[in-house]
Amino acid sequence: MLMRHGTRGFARSLMGARLFSANTGSTGGVRWRSTLTLGESEKEHKEQVVVNGSAGNNNEDGGSGNKDVASYWGVKPEEIKKDDGTPWKWNCFRPWEAYQADLTIDLKKHHVPTTLLDKLAYWTVKSLRFPTDVFFQRRYGCRAMMLETVAAVPGMVGGMLLHCKSLRRFEHSGGWIKTLLDEAENERMHLMTFMEVSQPRWYERALVFTVQGVFFNAYFLAYLASPKLAHRVVGYLEEEAIHSYTEFLKELDKGTIENVPAPAIAIDYWRLPADSTLRDVVMVVRADEAHHRDVNHFASDIHYQGQELKDSPAPLGYH
């Protein structure tokens, strides 16, 4: 019995010494020692992790700072550089997630509602436009900000539900999980961009909490009840988004809204020329919305034909 307690005490002491060594180090880095697995022979691994903070410590606003980051598990932040050798300053997206928008897409395409569900989806979206017009009027920067906090929800909800369905049924999704999650991420990057252009007021931030909470739960239930209705709603929402960004462009062209230089995050995300302006950003965002319109109307049509999304390959990379 005494030997058992002695062995346990020695093990605790040994573990305490290792935990203490994990919190001590030298200037410019932190030393850590891997713990031992019970039953294995004693092996010690020493590794000094030194991170200068050039890539992994920047925030989503592009700010930089020099911090020492230690990973107990040996995971090191990636240090990514641009083609010209300069550090990549964004950790909200990576260079391989950037792309050039297709501005040749048809902006006037419209799905004419014919069935009862289509008309329900269409008039639901139309009814939501009125309070938005009253609240924001011609403040298109703040309107875009609010629009993107809502537009990023459907792709995440749809992708999550398809993910769970794939797990339950032990089946593939036909690529639709990734397509919908990519749509949600793309909409979120729209928000990150417009946050650089328009600073929301406190009551607008409060409105985001309310609208997002209501819309998330409503869309979640709608998708469970009828995916074809849910995707049709998003298709019509995107048609309204195209209209809103077209009005935004008109105000920019008239000089009512200042055509300021494009935010740095937008230049890197859409691979825009360095001298791009806010108008160029609105153009590529509007093109993205047109692509999302097509994807969601296409998804709804698949359901209308009595099939599941997995039966038709998803348009991966179709922004």
N, C-alpha and C positions, 0 to 999 in steps of 0.2 A: 504493500500500500504506500509506504513511504517512497519507494522507488518510482511508483506511478506519479505521485504528486511532484516528485523531483523532476521527472521527465517533462511533465506538463509545464512546470515552472521554467525549465530551461527553454522549452519551445516558445513560451510567451516572451521570455527575455530576448530570444533570437529574433522573433517577429518584431518586437518593439524596436530593436536596434535597426532593423531594416526599414521600418516606417520612419524612424528618425533620420536615417540616411537619405530617404527620399525627399526630405524637406531641407536638406542642407546642400550647399553647392558653392561654386566659385563664380567670380564675376563673368557676366556674359552668357551664363548657361546654368543648367541644373543637372546634377547627377542623380540617377535613379538606379535602383537595384531590383531585379526581378525577384518575386517571391518564389518560394519553393513549394512544389507539389508534394503532398504527403506520400510517403512510400518511395520517393525518388532519392537518388544519391544527391548529396549537396553540391550544387553548381551555382556559381555566381557569375552574373553577366553585368558588366558595367558599360554604360553608354552615356555619352554627354551629348545632349541635344541643344544645339545653339541655333536660334531662329532670330533673324534680324528684323522681322516684321515687314519686309518689303512686299509680301504678297498676301499672307494669311491674316494680317491684323487690320486690314482696312475695312471700314464700314461700308454700307451700301450707298452712302453719299459720296464715296470716292475719297474720303479723308484718309490720311496715312499717319502712322505713328510707329515708333520703334519700341517693341516690347519683346521680352523673352517669354517664349511659350514652351512649356514643358508638358509632354504627354507621357503619363505613367505607362500607357499601353504601347508606346513606341510609334504612335501615329503622328506623322509629321505634316504640317500644312504644306500644300503645294506652292511652289514658287513658279509662277507662270509669267511668261514674257510675250510681248507683242512681236510681230514680224520684224519690227525695227530694233528689237532688243530691249526696249524700255519695259519696265515692270507693268504687269496687268493690275490695275488698281481696283477692280470690282470683284467682290466675293458674292454678289447676288446673282451673277451669271458668269459663264466662262467663254473664252473666245469661240469655242466650237458650238456654242449656243447662239451666237450672233448670225445674222443673215441679211440679205438684201431683199427688201419687200418687192413684190410683183405689182407694179402700179398699173399694169395693163388690164387688170381684172375689170369685168363689167360691173359698174356700180349701180345700174338701173334694174338689175334682175329683181323680180318680185314674185313670190309665190301667191297666186290668187287663191284665197280661201274658198273651198267648195263644200267640204264636209262640216258637220256640226262642231267637231273638235277643232278644226281649222279656224272656224269663225269664232269659237270661244277663245282660242289662243290669240287671234288677231285683235279682237276687241278688248281683251284683257290688257294687252300691251298698249293699245291706243288710249285706254282709260288711265294708264299710268303716266302718259305723256303730259296730260293737263296739269297735275300738281307740280311736275318738274318744271314746266314752262313758267308757271306762276312764281315758283320759289326762286329760280335762278335767272329768269328773264334772259338777258343777253350776256350774262357772265359765263361765257363758254368755257373758260379755264376751270372754274369751279364745277361747272356742269360735267365736264369731262372727268374731273376727279371723282365726283359722286358716281357717275356712270360706270367707271372702271372698278369701284369697290363692289358694285353689284355684278358686273359682267364677269368677274373672276370666280364667282360662286358656282354657276351651273357646271362648268367643266370639272371642277373638283368633286362636286356631288355625284355627277354621272360617272366619273372615273372611279370614285370610291365604291359606288354601288355595283358597278360592273366587276370591280376587283373582288368584292365579297362574293358575288355570284359565281365568278370563275373558281374561287376556292371551294364553294359549296358543291359545285357540279363537277369539279375536276376536269375542266375544259378550258381551251384557249379562248381568248377574247377577239381574235382576228385583228389585233393591234389597236382596238378602240380604246382600251384603257390608256395607253400612251398618248393617243391622239387627243383625248379629252383633257388629260392632265397637262399636255403641252398647251392646249388652248387656255387653260386656267393660268398657267405660268406666263403666257404671252400677255394676257389681260393684266396680270399683276405688274408686269414690266411697263405697261402703259401707265399704270398708276404711279409707279416709281418715277417715271418721266415727268408726268404732269405735276407731281409734288414739287419738282424743281421750278416749275413755271408759276404755279398758283398756290399760295399758302392759304389753306382753309381756315375759316374763323371757328371760334369755339363751338358755336351752335351748329355749324356744318359738320364738325367732327361728331357732335352728339347725334346728329341726324344719321350719320353713317352707322353708328352703333344700332340705332333703332331699325333702320331700313335693312341692314345686313342680317340682323337677327330674325326679322319677320320673313325676309325673302329666302334665307337659307332653309328655314323649316318648311315654308310653303313649297319651295321647289323640291325639297327632299320628299315630301308626301306626294307631290304631283308625279315625280319620277317613279315612285313605288306604284302608284295607281295606273299611270299610263306614260311610258317612255316616249311614245309618239307625240303625245300632247306636250310633254316637257321639252323635247327637242324643237317642236314647232314654235313654242313660245320663245325659245332662244333665237330661232331663225328670225322671227319678227322683231325681237329686241335688237338684233344686229342690223336689221333694215332701218330701224329708228336711229341707231348709232351712226350709220352712214349719213342719214339726213342731218343729224346734229353736227357732225364734223364738216359737212358741206357748208352749213350755216357759219360755222367757225371760220372756215376759209374765206367766206364772203366778207366777214368782219375784218379779217386780216388784210384782205385786198383793198377794202375801203379805208383802211387806216384807223378804224375805230379801236382795234386792238394792236398794240405795238408788236411788230415782227422782230422779236428779240433773237439773239443767237441761240441756236439749239443747245440744250443741255449736253454736257459731255457724255452722260450715260446713254443718251439717245444716239449720239454719233457712233459710239462703240457698239451698241446693240444692233442697230440697223446698218452698220457699216456705211454711214453717210459721209460725205466730204467734210473736211474740217471747217469749212465756211458755211455750213448749213444753218438754216434759220428755223424758227418755230413753224413757219408754213411748211417746210419740208417734213418736219416731224408729224404734223397733222395729216399730211398726205400719206405717209407710210402707215400711220395708225388707222386711217380710214380704209386703206387697202387690207390691213389685217382683219378689220371688222367684216369686210366683204367676204373674205375667205371663211371666217367663222360662220357667217350667214349660210354659205354654201354647204359647209360640213353638217350643220345642224338640220337644215332642210333635207339634206341627203339622208341623214340618220333617221329622220321622221318618215321619209318615204320608204325606207327599208322595212320599218315596222308596219306601215300601211299595206305593204305587199305580203304581209303574213310571215315575214322572216325575222330572224334575230340579227343583231349587229354583227355577231361573229360569223354569220354566213356570207358577209360581203367584206372584203379586205378594207381596212381603214385607210384613209388618205394621209398616211404618215408624212410629216414635213410640209403639209399643206397649211401654211399659216393663214 
